[in-house]
Amino acid sequence: MVAIGRRTARRARAHSGVEPAARAGRTPRGARVPCAVTTLPRVSSIEDLVGAWLSIPELGDRLGLPQRQARKLVEEGVVLSARVGPNLARCIPADFVEDDHFLPGLEGTITVLRDAHLSDDDALLWLFTPDETLPIVGSPITMLQAHRKAEVRKRAAELAF
């Protein structure tokens, strides 16, 4: 095989009579390409689906932590949060907290959902959307509250494929 320079390769393509974009299956430069329309979940639908929310100070009170440590949990992604309410304050679903600690299995489930490339809003929608196929009637968060994390994590892992 003979190696040819860039300039020679360009000349060969230019004289082949086929547009470069057509050869490669691409659109020509400057052409508008229709993009896929994605519908993002509305914040109000997440707000309605979840129901009870905790603000960051309320989360700190429930867990017995100072407000800065509660905020750090949210910023580091230990828990999922969303902007809700009229002032779009960052809040955490109240169902994530059981007594004075997070639900057992919640942090690992959030990790699996993030590994499946779900955004916080999509993960919250998945966790709180009712699913009739679950062994316990309700949503995946209901299963976590019943301490049955294995089935939830299995289904969350399936989202990646």
Protein Blocks (a to p, Z undefined) as FASTA:
>chain_A
ZZddfklmmmmmmmnopafklmnopacehiacdddddddddfklmmmmnopacdfklmmm
mnopafklmmmmmmnomaccddedjkopacddfklpghjaccehklmmmmmmmmnopafk
lmmmmmmmccfkbmbgcdfklmmmnopaklmmmmmmmmmZZ
